[in-house]
């Protein structure tokens, strides 16, 4: 059962269609030429940064062997600068685990993961897990190997026969997690979070990092009612409203043109796009290296990183957003913007620049606003318990994808807008 630490290639050949992590370089939004042009510069940056990290470790009295370091320097302003400029790819998993407090959690629960795995692969969520298992990173060769020559489509039996070790690890992690955290069980996007972690660390460490993600950085986000997701989306919308008023004027309204009421428990429709940013840690929204650079900061600085990066994404796409005249087009624009941000360094620099950056948003502010929103939901539940009427259906709509859009439109007779909205989301 115990898995070895995965290896990440230090260098990659320009002729290889896949990156050092096993993902295809070319995507629907980034051409191979664009990738190679960016990567040629980025490889030089990685080489420089690695040498600086080596000096930092020596200055801190830390040594490392061929497997890389397992301990890292204590947190400081200098280390934070190094983190923001990127952790060497081959050291990433160990650094995440160290700075996120993974070792403390693991030591406190020594042997628990193995106990959970030894109970077998049956759980109340096994069917859901199996359904998503082979949909996880289909463009990554470590999850889905290239089919044999002459084979266009593999049957389910053939997929199982070609099942890679990392897919087997992913199954064990997700089943064990669903048992250990029944209030979450299994929720779509957990497969991608766990799958990304497994590219950088053993399955036991990935299991505990998934626990840290879902409990410390994204509290309540993946629970059955998705209240945590609704909470964070409201906090994000308030941040956009304050920091990016011109963008807010484009995305903050309802589909029928009415203004958003920040005191309501109802969320702006644009959160149907942005909720996936947080639930998946930007996987599937940002290009791979950009996701990993965001995670470098997330595991070091905390969940405020997700809000800062989301604002930076909006800022990056400000010209495109401001150019939109049809409110229905905004969904496609917002979905497309992050998928083209291949320059991970520029994204992080834009996020933390002193002028017009978002480094001023503190964890204290995020936590206070989260609590304020939770109090609003608690008050609503109390009102319902006394026989009142629920003010919104945000939680249910996030589960069904387009629920509150249709409900809101129905009240205004806007069924045609609803159909257009669905087409735009599918197209994007």
C-alpha positions, 0 to 999 in steps of 0.5 A, spaced: 500 500 500 505 505 501 507 509 495 514 511 493 515 519 492 513 521 485 518 524 481 518 530 477 522 531 471 527 537 472 528 538 465 524 537 459 525 536 451 522 541 447 520 535 442 516 532 448 508 534 447 508 533 455 510 537 460 514 535 466 508 533 470 505 529 464 500 534 462 499 535 454 503 542 453 498 544 448 490 546 450 484 549 447 486 555 449 494 555 449 498 553 443 504 549 443 508 555 440 505 559 445 507 554 451 514 553 448 516 560 447 514 561 454 517 555 457 524 557 454 524 563 458 521 559 464 526 554 464 532 559 465 528 562 471 527 555 474 534 554 474 536 561 477 531 560 483 533 553 484 540 555 485 537 561 490 533 555 494 540 551 495 543 557 498 537 558 502 537 551 505 545 551 506 544 558 510 539 555 514 543 549 516 539 544 512 542 539 508 538 534 502 540 528 498 538 526 492 530 525 494 531 533 496 529 536 502 524 534 507 525 540 512 525 547 510 527 554 513 522 557 518 517 562 515 520 569 514 519 575 510 525 572 506 522 565 505 515 568 503 519 572 497 522 565 495 515 562 495 512 567 491 517 566 486 516 559 486 518 553 489 523 548 485 518 543 482 522 537 484 521 540 491 514 542 491 511 536 494 515 536 500 515 544 501 507 544 501 507 538 506 512 542 511 509 549 510 502 546 511 503 543 517 502 536 514 507 533 518 504 535 525 497 532 522 500 525 520 504 524 526 498 526 530 494 520 526 500 515 525 497 509 522 490 512 521 490 512 513 493 505 513 487 503 517 482 506 513 485 503 507 485 496 510 478 496 510 477 495 503 474 499 497 467 499 499 464 506 501 457 509 501 461 514 495 464 508 492 460 508 486 461 516 485 468 515 486 469 510 480 465 514 476 470 520 476 476 516 477 478 515 470 475 522 468 481 525 472 486 529 468 485 525 462 490 529 458 496 527 463 499 520 461 500 518 469 493 518 469 491 516 462 496 513 458 496 513 451 492 508 447 496 502 444 497 504 436 491 503 432 486 504 438 482 510 438 477 508 444 478 504 450 472 500 453 471 500 460 475 493 461 481 496 457 481 502 461 481 498 468 487 493 465 491 499 463 489 503 470 496 506 472 499 506 479 497 513 481 489 512 479 489 506 484 492 511 489 487 516 487 482 511 489 484 509 495 485 516 497 478 518 495 475 512 499 479 513 505 477 520 505 470 519 504 470 514 510 474 519 515 470 525 513 462 523 512 460 530 512 463 531 506 464 524 503 465 525 496 464 531 492 466 532 485 473 536 484 476 532 490 478 527 485 482 533 482 485 536 488 487 529 490 490 527 483 494 533 483 497 532 490 499 525 488 503 528 483 508 530 488 507 526 494 506 519 497 498 517 497 498 518 505 501 525 505 496 526 499 490 524 504 492 528 509 494 534 505 487 533 502 484 534 509 488 540 510 485 543 504 478 541 505 478 543 513 483 549 513 483 552 507 476 551 504 472 550 510 465 547 508 466 548 501 465 541 499 460 539 504 453 536 502 450 543 502 456 547 499 455 552 504 462 554 505 462 555 497 457 560 498 460 563 503 467 564 500 463 566 493 460 572 497 466 574 500 470 574 493 464 578 490 465 583 496 472 584 495 471 585 487 466 590 489 471 594 493 477 593 489 475 593 482 469 597 482 469 597 474 469 590 473 464 589 479 459 594 474 459 588 469 459 582 473 455 584 479 448 585 477 443 580 476 441 577 469 435 581 468 439 587 469 437 589 476 442 590 482 445 585 487 443 586 494 449 584 498 445 583 504 441 578 501 443 571 501 443 570 494 449 570 490 450 574 483 450 569 477 457 570 475 459 565 481 457 559 477 463 561 474 468 563 479 465 557 484 469 552 481 476 556 481 475 555 489 472 548 489 478 545 485 484 550 487 484 553 480 485 546 477 482 546 470 481 554 470 489 556 470 494 552 466 498 547 470 504 551 472 500 557 474 496 553 478 502 550 482 505 557 483 498 559 486 498 552 491 506 554 493 503 561 496 496 557 498 500 552 503 505 557 505 500 563 506 493 560 507 486 561 504 487 569 503 491 567 497 485 564 493 481 571 494 488 575 492 489 570 486 481 571 483 482 578 484 488 578 480 485 574 474 479 579 474 484 584 473 488 581 468 482 580 464 479 587 465 480 590 458 476 584 456 470 584 461 469 592 460 469 591 453 463 586 454 456 590 452 451 584 452 451 581 460 450 574 457 457 574 454 460 576 461 460 568 463 464 566 457 469 571 458 470 570 465 471 563 464 476 564 458 480 569 462 484 564 467 485 559 462 490 563 457 494 565 463 500 561 462 505 566 464 505 564 472 510 569 474 506 575 471 500 572 475 503 572 481 507 579 480 501 582 478 497 579 485 502 582 489 505 588 486 505 594 491 501 598 486 494 596 484 496 589 487 492 585 492 497 583 497 493 588 502 487 583 503 489 579 510 487 573 512 484 576 518 479 580 513 477 574 510 476 570 516 471 575 519 467 576 513 467 568 512 464 568 519 459 574 518 456 570 512 456 564 516 452 568 521 447 570 516 446 563 514 445 561 521 440 566 522 436 564 516 436 557 518 433 559 525 428 563 521 426 557 517 426 553 523 420 558 526 416 557 520 419 562 515 421 562 508 428 561 505 431 567 502 435 563 497 437 557 494 444 558 493 446 552 496 442 547 492 443 551 485 451 550 486 449 542 486 445 543 480 449 548 476 444 552 473 438 552 479 438 559 481 439 562 475 433 558 472 429 560 479 431 567 478 429 568 471 422 564 472 420 570 476 421 575 471 419 571 465 426 570 462 426 563 460 429 565 453 435 568 457 436 562 461 437 558 454 442 563 452 446 562 459 446 555 458 449 555 451 454 560 453 456 556 459 457 549 454 460 553 449 465 556 454 
